[in-house]
Amino acid sequence: MSAPKKPLVIGNWKMNLDFVEAVHLGQQIGVLLKNRPAEHTDVVVAPPFVDLRSVTSIVASERIAVTVAAQHVNPNENGAHTGEISVAMLQRLGVEWVLVGHSERRALYAMDDAIVAATLRAVVRSGLKVVLCVGEALDVREEGDQDEWVRRQLRAALEGLDERFGELVTVAYEPIWAIGTGLTATSAQVYEMMTHVRSVLAGLKLVDARVLYGGSVNAENAASLVAEGHVDGFLVGGASLKAESFLAIIGACDDCYALKR
Ligand code: PGA
């Protein structure tokens, strides 16, 4: 097996926390990270758009060891897209990452494969890093078609991507049936899917991409998922809204990586 990749833990705050609450959580994360630095793990938070400026400011002024992601972006450069935000706007705020194709965007906001592919390209062409989210619904899993489903989503988004952008790509496997439901995939299910995703990525010449798991990750299950599921980190929703549980998840990745090296 190839050398383990440096883990990455991303807190997806979704549509939670106004800018005052976001600054507070950012500061709490900062204090905990100073007490127990995540030496081997990259830490990212993805606040709502309206919190980005406050969070990037607090991260810079208090030297908090996290970088900042946006949860979504519009692929167009500018123009008549009421309610949308461009990649350049994010860049000006010091945002370094963008989540693309989260299942909630796909399901609720008509983000189809073509829009996912266009968005992903707009992000990496600007030099920002992308976290491509993929994952199957429960009925697909029950039919046993999850590998084919995820392969199709990965190819639709990444096929033909210029290899020079490879280092900007991270994939998050998030089975829809595990998101916000308290139902976590088992370590064995995660391990199988990690292996599958990595082999599809190898076929796309993206061997360096980190592959994360997301879906009801919490302080209790993170250690076994990272050790037995062979993930390169996590995309965390609910448990990232409390500094203590977010830090416990980061700590699990950090400890596991330190042991494996
Ligand atoms: P959850 O969300 O951890 O609350 O299940 C994960 C996600 O949607 O990224």
py3Dmol code that shows the C-alpha trace and the ligand (Angstrom):
import py3Dmol

protein = """\
ATOM      1  CA  MET A   1       0.000   0.000   0.000  1.00  0.00           C
ATOM      2  CA  SER A   2       1.247   3.536  -0.715  1.00  0.00           C
ATOM      3  CA  ALA A   3       2.319   5.860   2.131  1.00  0.00           C
ATOM      4  CA  PRO A   4      -0.622   7.320   4.058  1.00  0.00           C
ATOM      5  CA  LYS A   5      -1.609  10.829   3.021  1.00  0.00           C
ATOM      6  CA  LYS A   6      -1.733  13.674   5.509  1.00  0.00           C
ATOM      7  CA  PRO A   7      -5.286  13.640   6.866  1.00  0.00           C
ATOM      8  CA  LEU A   8      -7.719  16.446   6.211  1.00  0.00           C
ATOM      9  CA  VAL A   9     -10.720  17.237   8.418  1.00  0.00           C
ATOM     10  CA  ILE A  10     -13.319  19.689   7.146  1.00  0.00           C
ATOM     11  CA  GLY A  11     -16.156  21.101   9.223  1.00  0.00           C
ATOM     12  CA  ASN A  12     -19.182  21.816   7.039  1.00  0.00           C
ATOM     13  CA  TRP A  13     -21.275  24.251   9.059  1.00  0.00           C
ATOM     14  CA  LYS A  14     -24.062  24.169   6.447  1.00  0.00           C
ATOM     15  CA  MET A  15     -26.752  26.855   7.061  1.00  0.00           C
ATOM     16  CA  ASN A  16     -25.900  27.264  10.747  1.00  0.00           C
ATOM     17  CA  LEU A  17     -24.339  30.079  12.819  1.00  0.00           C
ATOM     18  CA  ASP A  18     -24.616  33.801  12.129  1.00  0.00           C
ATOM     19  CA  PHE A  19     -21.368  35.747  11.911  1.00  0.00           C
ATOM     20  CA  VAL A  20     -21.159  36.396  15.654  1.00  0.00           C
ATOM     21  CA  GLU A  21     -21.642  32.705  16.421  1.00  0.00           C
ATOM     22  CA  ALA A  22     -19.205  31.766  13.652  1.00  0.00           C
ATOM     23  CA  VAL A  23     -16.477  33.975  15.127  1.00  0.00           C
ATOM     24  CA  HIS A  24     -17.121  32.449  18.534  1.00  0.00           C
ATOM     25  CA  LEU A  25     -16.796  28.897  17.237  1.00  0.00           C
ATOM     26  CA  GLY A  26     -13.679  29.864  15.245  1.00  0.00           C
ATOM     27  CA  GLN A  27     -12.102  31.263  18.409  1.00  0.00           C
ATOM     28  CA  GLN A  28     -13.002  28.168  20.426  1.00  0.00           C
ATOM     29  CA  ILE A  29     -11.431  25.945  17.776  1.00  0.00           C
ATOM     30  CA  GLY A  30      -8.364  28.203  17.870  1.00  0.00           C
ATOM     31  CA  VAL A  31      -7.969  27.845  21.638  1.00  0.00           C
ATOM     32  CA  LEU A  32      -8.331  24.056  21.520  1.00  0.00           C
ATOM     33  CA  LEU A  33      -5.879  23.778  18.616  1.00  0.00           C
ATOM     34  CA  LYS A  34      -3.341  25.826  20.541  1.00  0.00           C
ATOM     35  CA  ASN A  35      -3.657  23.458  23.512  1.00  0.00           C
ATOM     36  CA  ARG A  36      -3.426  20.395  21.337  1.00  0.00           C
ATOM     37  CA  PRO A  37      -1.965  21.252  17.935  1.00  0.00           C
ATOM     38  CA  ALA A  38      -2.976  19.028  15.027  1.00  0.00           C
ATOM     39  CA  GLU A  39       0.575  18.442  13.874  1.00  0.00           C
ATOM     40  CA  HIS A  40      -0.266  15.864  11.260  1.00  0.00           C
ATOM     41  CA  THR A  41      -3.694  16.990  10.093  1.00  0.00           C
ATOM     42  CA  ASP A  42      -4.954  19.787   7.863  1.00  0.00           C
ATOM     43  CA  VAL A  43      -8.023  21.467   9.354  1.00  0.00           C
ATOM     44  CA  VAL A  44     -10.607  23.376   7.308  1.00  0.00           C
ATOM     45  CA  VAL A  45     -13.907  25.022   8.221  1.00  0.00           C
ATOM     46  CA  ALA A  46     -16.693  25.779   5.740  1.00  0.00           C
ATOM     47  CA  PRO A  47     -18.958  28.522   7.144  1.00  0.00           C
ATOM     48  CA  PRO A  48     -21.968  30.064   5.359  1.00  0.00           C
ATOM     49  CA  PHE A  49     -21.097  32.776   2.804  1.00  0.00           C
ATOM     50  CA  VAL A  50     -22.050  35.663   5.078  1.00  0.00           C
ATOM     51  CA  ASP A  51     -19.629  34.448   7.771  1.00  0.00           C
ATOM     52  CA  LEU A  52     -16.612  34.001   5.508  1.00  0.00           C
ATOM     53  CA  ARG A  53     -15.147  37.460   5.935  1.00  0.00           C
ATOM     54  CA  SER A  54     -15.389  37.322   9.739  1.00  0.00           C
ATOM     55  CA  VAL A  55     -13.939  33.836   9.918  1.00  0.00           C
ATOM     56  CA  THR A  56     -10.990  34.487   7.566  1.00  0.00           C
ATOM     57  CA  SER A  57     -10.245  37.674   9.563  1.00  0.00           C
ATOM     58  CA  ILE A  58     -10.254  35.934  12.927  1.00  0.00           C
ATOM     59  CA  VAL A  59      -8.173  33.047  11.574  1.00  0.00           C
ATOM     60  CA  ALA A  60      -5.543  35.511  10.298  1.00  0.00           C
ATOM     61  CA  SER A  61      -5.508  37.843  13.297  1.00  0.00           C
ATOM     62  CA  GLU A  62      -5.443  35.081  15.918  1.00  0.00           C
ATOM     63  CA  ARG A  63      -3.152  32.807  13.850  1.00  0.00           C
ATOM     64  CA  ILE A  64      -5.539  29.872  14.071  1.00  0.00           C
ATOM     65  CA  ALA A  65      -4.203  26.818  12.243  1.00  0.00           C
ATOM     66  CA  VAL A  66      -7.201  26.329   9.970  1.00  0.00           C
ATOM     67  CA  THR A  67      -7.979  27.305   6.398  1.00  0.00           C
ATOM     68  CA  VAL A  68     -11.389  28.277   5.129  1.00  0.00           C
ATOM     69  CA  ALA A  69     -13.706  26.701   2.569  1.00  0.00           C
ATOM     70  CA  ALA A  70     -16.892  27.906   0.909  1.00  0.00           C
ATOM     71  CA  GLN A  71     -19.799  25.471   0.754  1.00  0.00           C
ATOM     72  CA  HIS A  72     -20.701  26.304  -2.830  1.00  0.00           C
ATOM     73  CA  VAL A  73     -19.838  28.651  -5.705  1.00  0.00           C
ATOM     74  CA  ASN A  74     -21.290  29.626  -9.057  1.00  0.00           C
ATOM     75  CA  PRO A  75     -19.147  28.560 -12.053  1.00  0.00           C
ATOM     76  CA  ASN A  76     -19.716  31.802 -13.967  1.00  0.00           C
ATOM     77  CA  GLU A  77     -17.286  34.695 -13.684  1.00  0.00           C
ATOM     78  CA  ASN A  78     -19.896  37.407 -13.046  1.00  0.00           C
ATOM     79  CA  GLY A  79     -23.200  38.732 -14.330  1.00  0.00           C
ATOM     80  CA  ALA A  80     -26.897  38.094 -13.973  1.00  0.00           C
ATOM     81  CA  HIS A  81     -26.907  35.315 -11.349  1.00  0.00           C
ATOM     82  CA  THR A  82     -29.015  36.732  -8.556  1.00  0.00           C
ATOM     83  CA  GLY A  83     -28.089  35.336  -5.183  1.00  0.00           C
ATOM     84  CA  GLU A  84     -24.894  33.672  -6.355  1.00  0.00           C
ATOM     85  CA  ILE A  85     -21.187  34.163  -5.533  1.00  0.00           C
ATOM     86  CA  SER A  86     -18.171  33.860  -7.863  1.00  0.00           C
ATOM     87  CA  VAL A  87     -14.827  32.138  -7.353  1.00  0.00           C
ATOM     88  CA  ALA A  88     -12.994  35.488  -7.589  1.00  0.00           C
ATOM     89  CA  MET A  89     -15.132  36.877  -4.752  1.00  0.00           C
ATOM     90  CA  LEU A  90     -14.139  33.942  -2.555  1.00  0.00           C
ATOM     91  CA  GLN A  91     -10.495  34.306  -3.467  1.00  0.00           C
ATOM     92  CA  ARG A  92     -10.505  37.967  -2.426  1.00  0.00           C
ATOM     93  CA  LEU A  93     -11.729  36.880   1.012  1.00  0.00           C
ATOM     94  CA  GLY A  94      -8.865  34.455   1.532  1.00  0.00           C
ATOM     95  CA  VAL A  95     -10.990  31.363   0.992  1.00  0.00           C
ATOM     96  CA  GLU A  96      -8.796  28.446  -0.144  1.00  0.00           C
ATOM     97  CA  TRP A  97     -11.257  25.607  -0.703  1.00  0.00           C
ATOM     98  CA  VAL A  98     -14.702  25.057  -2.187  1.00  0.00           C
ATOM     99  CA  LEU A  99     -17.048  22.114  -1.609  1.00  0.00           C
ATOM    100  CA  VAL A 100     -18.549  21.091  -4.927  1.00  0.00           C
ATOM    101  CA  GLY A 101     -21.486  18.802  -5.518  1.00  0.00           C
ATOM    102  CA  HIS A 102     -22.612  18.248  -1.942  1.00  0.00           C
ATOM    103  CA  SER A 103     -25.620  15.917  -2.028  1.00  0.00           C
ATOM    104  CA  GLU A 104     -27.820  18.655  -0.542  1.00  0.00           C
ATOM    105  CA  ARG A 105     -26.937  20.947  -3.464  1.00  0.00           C
ATOM    106  CA  ARG A 106     -27.507  18.135  -5.931  1.00  0.00           C
ATOM    107  CA  ALA A 107     -30.859  17.144  -4.444  1.00  0.00           C
ATOM    108  CA  LEU A 108     -32.333  20.504  -3.410  1.00  0.00           C
ATOM    109  CA  TYR A 109     -30.767  23.014  -5.807  1.00  0.00           C
ATOM    110  CA  ALA A 110     -30.723  21.192  -9.131  1.00  0.00           C
ATOM    111  CA  MET A 111     -26.967  20.766  -9.272  1.00  0.00           C
ATOM    112  CA  ASP A 112     -26.571  18.135 -11.986  1.00  0.00           C
ATOM    113  CA  ASP A 113     -23.384  16.426 -13.156  1.00  0.00           C
ATOM    114  CA  ALA A 114     -22.734  19.061 -15.825  1.00  0.00           C
ATOM    115  CA  ILE A 115     -22.939  21.908 -13.313  1.00  0.00           C
ATOM    116  CA  VAL A 116     -20.738  19.969 -10.890  1.00  0.00           C
ATOM    117  CA  ALA A 117     -18.097  19.493 -13.620  1.00  0.00           C
ATOM    118  CA  ALA A 118     -18.237  23.153 -14.685  1.00  0.00           C
ATOM    119  CA  THR A 119     -18.026  24.363 -11.083  1.00  0.00           C
ATOM    120  CA  LEU A 120     -15.109  22.090 -10.308  1.00  0.00           C
ATOM    121  CA  ARG A 121     -13.201  23.446 -13.334  1.00  0.00           C
ATOM    122  CA  ALA A 122     -13.950  27.068 -12.429  1.00  0.00           C
ATOM    123  CA  VAL A 123     -12.563  26.447  -8.930  1.00  0.00           C
ATOM    124  CA  VAL A 124      -9.310  24.706  -9.880  1.00  0.00           C
ATOM    125  CA  ARG A 125      -8.569  27.073 -12.777  1.00  0.00           C
ATOM    126  CA  SER A 126      -8.464  29.856 -10.199  1.00  0.00           C
ATOM    127  CA  GLY A 127      -6.010  27.848  -8.112  1.00  0.00           C
ATOM    128  CA  LEU A 128      -8.467  27.104  -5.296  1.00  0.00           C
ATOM    129  CA  LYS A 129      -8.759  23.588  -3.942  1.00  0.00           C
ATOM    130  CA  VAL A 130     -11.904  21.598  -4.551  1.00  0.00           C
ATOM    131  CA  VAL A 131     -13.645  18.980  -2.417  1.00  0.00           C
ATOM    132  CA  LEU A 132     -15.790  16.947  -4.771  1.00  0.00           C
ATOM    133  CA  CYS A 133     -18.646  15.244  -2.897  1.00  0.00           C
ATOM    134  CA  VAL A 134     -20.046  11.964  -4.174  1.00  0.00           C
ATOM    135  CA  GLY A 135     -22.255   9.270  -2.676  1.00  0.00           C
ATOM    136  CA  GLU A 136     -25.274   7.102  -3.240  1.00  0.00           C
ATOM    137  CA  ALA A 137     -28.817   7.178  -1.844  1.00  0.00           C
ATOM    138  CA  LEU A 138     -30.231   4.320   0.213  1.00  0.00           C
ATOM    139  CA  ASP A 139     -32.109   2.684  -2.669  1.00  0.00           C
ATOM    140  CA  VAL A 140     -28.908   2.525  -4.725  1.00  0.00           C
ATOM    141  CA  ARG A 141     -27.067   0.898  -1.813  1.00  0.00           C
ATOM    142  CA  GLU A 142     -29.920  -1.573  -1.296  1.00  0.00           C
ATOM    143  CA  GLU A 143     -29.652  -2.627  -4.936  1.00  0.00           C
ATOM    144  CA  GLY A 144     -25.897  -3.055  -4.490  1.00  0.00           C
ATOM    145  CA  ASP A 145     -25.195  -0.448  -7.180  1.00  0.00           C
ATOM    146  CA  GLN A 146     -23.135   1.965  -5.079  1.00  0.00           C
ATOM    147  CA  ASP A 147     -19.803   1.303  -6.827  1.00  0.00           C
ATOM    148  CA  GLU A 148     -21.255   1.981 -10.246  1.00  0.00           C
ATOM    149  CA  TRP A 149     -23.056   5.092  -8.961  1.00  0.00           C
ATOM    150  CA  VAL A 150     -19.933   6.582  -7.414  1.00  0.00           C
ATOM    151  CA  ARG A 151     -17.796   5.699 -10.449  1.00  0.00           C
ATOM    152  CA  ARG A 152     -20.259   7.530 -12.668  1.00  0.00           C
ATOM    153  CA  GLN A 153     -20.253  10.623 -10.436  1.00  0.00           C
ATOM    154  CA  LEU A 154     -16.451  10.688 -10.282  1.00  0.00           C
ATOM    155  CA  ARG A 155     -16.046  10.299 -14.018  1.00  0.00           C
ATOM    156  CA  ALA A 156     -18.698  12.894 -14.788  1.00  0.00           C
ATOM    157  CA  ALA A 157     -16.871  15.440 -12.662  1.00  0.00           C
ATOM    158  CA  LEU A 158     -13.239  14.578 -13.288  1.00  0.00           C
ATOM    159  CA  GLU A 159     -12.836  12.925 -16.698  1.00  0.00           C
ATOM    160  CA  GLY A 160     -10.626  15.030 -18.943  1.00  0.00           C
ATOM    161  CA  LEU A 161      -9.452  17.303 -16.129  1.00  0.00           C
ATOM    162  CA  ASP A 162      -5.968  18.582 -16.906  1.00  0.00           C
ATOM    163  CA  GLU A 163      -3.493  16.579 -14.809  1.00  0.00           C
ATOM    164  CA  ARG A 164      -1.825  19.737 -13.561  1.00  0.00           C
ATOM    165  CA  PHE A 165      -4.941  20.392 -11.465  1.00  0.00           C
ATOM    166  CA  GLY A 166      -4.705  16.987  -9.778  1.00  0.00           C
ATOM    167  CA  GLU A 167      -3.034  18.328  -6.648  1.00  0.00           C
ATOM    168  CA  LEU A 168      -6.025  20.612  -6.047  1.00  0.00           C
ATOM    169  CA  VAL A 169      -8.546  17.775  -5.899  1.00  0.00           C
ATOM    170  CA  THR A 170      -9.949  16.049  -2.807  1.00  0.00           C
ATOM    171  CA  VAL A 171     -12.886  13.635  -2.949  1.00  0.00           C
ATOM    172  CA  ALA A 172     -15.416  13.197  -0.133  1.00  0.00           C
ATOM    173  CA  TYR A 173     -17.463  10.004  -0.200  1.00  0.00           C
ATOM    174  CA  GLU A 174     -20.705  10.760   1.614  1.00  0.00           C
ATOM    175  CA  PRO A 175     -23.445   8.140   1.380  1.00  0.00           C
ATOM    176  CA  ILE A 176     -26.673  10.143   1.429  1.00  0.00           C
ATOM    177  CA  TRP A 177     -28.308   7.682   3.821  1.00  0.00           C
ATOM    178  CA  ALA A 178     -25.631   8.485   6.422  1.00  0.00           C
ATOM    179  CA  ILE A 179     -25.766  12.285   6.217  1.00  0.00           C
ATOM    180  CA  GLY A 180     -27.364  13.834   9.281  1.00  0.00           C
ATOM    181  CA  THR A 181     -29.176  10.589  10.064  1.00  0.00           C
ATOM    182  CA  GLY A 182     -26.983   9.179  12.813  1.00  0.00           C
ATOM    183  CA  LEU A 183     -26.530   6.110  10.585  1.00  0.00           C
ATOM    184  CA  THR A 184     -22.817   5.802   9.908  1.00  0.00           C
ATOM    185  CA  ALA A 185     -21.456   3.476   7.267  1.00  0.00           C
ATOM    186  CA  THR A 186     -19.542   0.612   8.885  1.00  0.00           C
ATOM    187  CA  SER A 187     -15.759   0.648   8.761  1.00  0.00           C
ATOM    188  CA  ALA A 188     -15.935  -2.277   6.331  1.00  0.00           C
ATOM    189  CA  GLN A 189     -18.327  -0.394   4.002  1.00  0.00           C
ATOM    190  CA  VAL A 190     -16.090   2.673   4.188  1.00  0.00           C
ATOM    191  CA  TYR A 191     -12.951   0.645   3.520  1.00  0.00           C
ATOM    192  CA  GLU A 192     -14.511  -1.008   0.455  1.00  0.00           C
ATOM    193  CA  MET A 193     -15.621   2.340  -0.932  1.00  0.00           C
ATOM    194  CA  MET A 194     -12.257   4.000  -0.237  1.00  0.00           C
ATOM    195  CA  THR A 195     -10.566   1.236  -2.208  1.00  0.00           C
ATOM    196  CA  HIS A 196     -13.066   1.622  -5.037  1.00  0.00           C
ATOM    197  CA  VAL A 197     -12.790   5.426  -5.176  1.00  0.00           C
ATOM    198  CA  ARG A 198      -8.982   5.252  -5.190  1.00  0.00           C
ATOM    199  CA  SER A 199      -8.988   2.783  -8.059  1.00  0.00           C
ATOM    200  CA  VAL A 200     -11.353   5.002 -10.101  1.00  0.00           C
ATOM    201  CA  LEU A 201      -9.132   8.003  -9.312  1.00  0.00           C
ATOM    202  CA  ALA A 202      -6.038   6.049 -10.384  1.00  0.00           C
ATOM    203  CA  GLY A 203      -7.752   5.428 -13.728  1.00  0.00           C
ATOM    204  CA  LEU A 204      -8.235   9.183 -13.990  1.00  0.00           C
ATOM    205  CA  LYS A 205      -4.552   9.769 -13.113  1.00  0.00           C
ATOM    206  CA  LEU A 206      -5.479  11.370  -9.797  1.00  0.00           C
ATOM    207  CA  VAL A 207      -3.514   9.147  -7.428  1.00  0.00           C
ATOM    208  CA  ASP A 208      -2.575  11.982  -5.089  1.00  0.00           C
ATOM    209  CA  ALA A 209      -6.142  13.038  -4.293  1.00  0.00           C
ATOM    210  CA  ARG A 210      -7.150  12.561  -0.678  1.00  0.00           C
ATOM    211  CA  VAL A 211     -10.354  10.590  -0.136  1.00  0.00           C
ATOM    212  CA  LEU A 212     -12.494  11.577   2.831  1.00  0.00           C
ATOM    213  CA  TYR A 213     -15.551   9.989   4.395  1.00  0.00           C
ATOM    214  CA  GLY A 214     -18.577  11.983   5.527  1.00  0.00           C
ATOM    215  CA  GLY A 215     -21.902  10.995   7.092  1.00  0.00           C
ATOM    216  CA  SER A 216     -22.644  11.146  10.833  1.00  0.00           C
ATOM    217  CA  VAL A 217     -18.976  11.192  11.813  1.00  0.00           C
ATOM    218  CA  ASN A 218     -18.641  12.045  15.502  1.00  0.00           C
ATOM    219  CA  ALA A 219     -16.181  12.023  18.374  1.00  0.00           C
ATOM    220  CA  GLU A 220     -17.058   8.394  19.156  1.00  0.00           C
ATOM    221  CA  ASN A 221     -16.784   6.762  15.745  1.00  0.00           C
ATOM    222  CA  ALA A 222     -13.931   8.783  14.182  1.00  0.00           C
ATOM    223  CA  ALA A 223     -11.042   6.720  15.571  1.00  0.00           C
ATOM    224  CA  SER A 224     -12.333   3.384  14.276  1.00  0.00           C
ATOM    225  CA  LEU A 225     -13.361   4.845  10.911  1.00  0.00           C
ATOM    226  CA  VAL A 226      -9.921   6.327  10.333  1.00  0.00           C
ATOM    227  CA  ALA A 227      -8.049   3.227  11.513  1.00  0.00           C
ATOM    228  CA  GLU A 228     -10.223   0.547   9.882  1.00  0.00           C
ATOM    229  CA  GLY A 229     -11.833   2.504   7.062  1.00  0.00           C
ATOM    230  CA  HIS A 230      -8.490   3.783   5.733  1.00  0.00           C
ATOM    231  CA  VAL A 231      -9.866   7.252   5.076  1.00  0.00           C
ATOM    232  CA  ASP A 232      -7.636  10.272   4.466  1.00  0.00           C
ATOM    233  CA  GLY A 233      -9.868  12.319   6.755  1.00  0.00           C
ATOM    234  CA  PHE A 234     -13.459  13.431   7.196  1.00  0.00           C
ATOM    235  CA  LEU A 235     -16.081  15.874   6.020  1.00  0.00           C
ATOM    236  CA  VAL A 236     -18.054  16.556   9.190  1.00  0.00           C
ATOM    237  CA  GLY A 237     -21.442  18.242   9.451  1.00  0.00           C
ATOM    238  CA  GLY A 238     -23.290  18.230  12.789  1.00  0.00           C
ATOM    239  CA  ALA A 239     -20.297  17.305  14.957  1.00  0.00           C
ATOM    240  CA  SER A 240     -18.296  20.251  13.565  1.00  0.00           C
ATOM    241  CA  LEU A 241     -20.656  22.757  15.194  1.00  0.00           C
ATOM    242  CA  LYS A 242     -19.181  22.065  18.635  1.00  0.00           C
ATOM    243  CA  ALA A 243     -15.484  22.780  19.067  1.00  0.00           C
ATOM    244  CA  GLU A 244     -14.940  19.826  21.427  1.00  0.00           C
ATOM    245  CA  SER A 245     -16.389  17.155  19.134  1.00  0.00           C
ATOM    246  CA  PHE A 246     -14.686  18.674  16.079  1.00  0.00           C
ATOM    247  CA  LEU A 247     -11.348  18.631  17.885  1.00  0.00           C
ATOM    248  CA  ALA A 248     -11.890  15.028  19.024  1.00  0.00           C
ATOM    249  CA  ILE A 249     -12.343  14.009  15.379  1.00  0.00           C
ATOM    250  CA  ILE A 250      -9.212  15.918  14.371  1.00  0.00           C
ATOM    251  CA  GLY A 251      -7.340  14.278  17.264  1.00  0.00           C
ATOM    252  CA  ALA A 252      -8.394  10.796  16.078  1.00  0.00           C
ATOM    253  CA  CYS A 253      -6.958  11.502  12.603  1.00  0.00           C
ATOM    254  CA  ASP A 254      -3.827  13.033  14.027  1.00  0.00           C
ATOM    255  CA  ASP A 255      -3.113  10.085  16.334  1.00  0.00           C
ATOM    256  CA  CYS A 256      -3.773   7.525  13.628  1.00  0.00           C
ATOM    257  CA  TYR A 257      -1.503   9.252  11.118  1.00  0.00           C
ATOM    258  CA  ALA A 258       1.302   9.632  13.692  1.00  0.00           C
ATOM    259  CA  LEU A 259       1.146   5.851  14.360  1.00  0.00           C
ATOM    260  CA  LYS A 260       1.128   4.882  10.688  1.00  0.00           C
ATOM    261  CA  ARG A 261       4.115   6.972   9.633  1.00  0.00           C
TER     262      ARG A 261
END
"""
ligand_1 = """\
9
PGA
P -23.243 15.023 9.016
O -23.048 15.815 7.610
O -21.853 14.851 9.605
O -24.098 15.926 9.843
O -23.868 13.724 8.688
C -21.981 15.521 6.752
C -22.053 16.374 5.505
O -23.154 16.568 4.971
O -21.026 16.868 5.024
"""
view = py3Dmol.view(width=600, height=400)
view.addModel(protein, "pdb")
view.setStyle({"model": 0}, {"cartoon": {"style": "trace"}})
view.addModel(ligand_1, "xyz")
view.setStyle({"model": 1}, {"stick": {}})
view.zoomTo()
view.show()
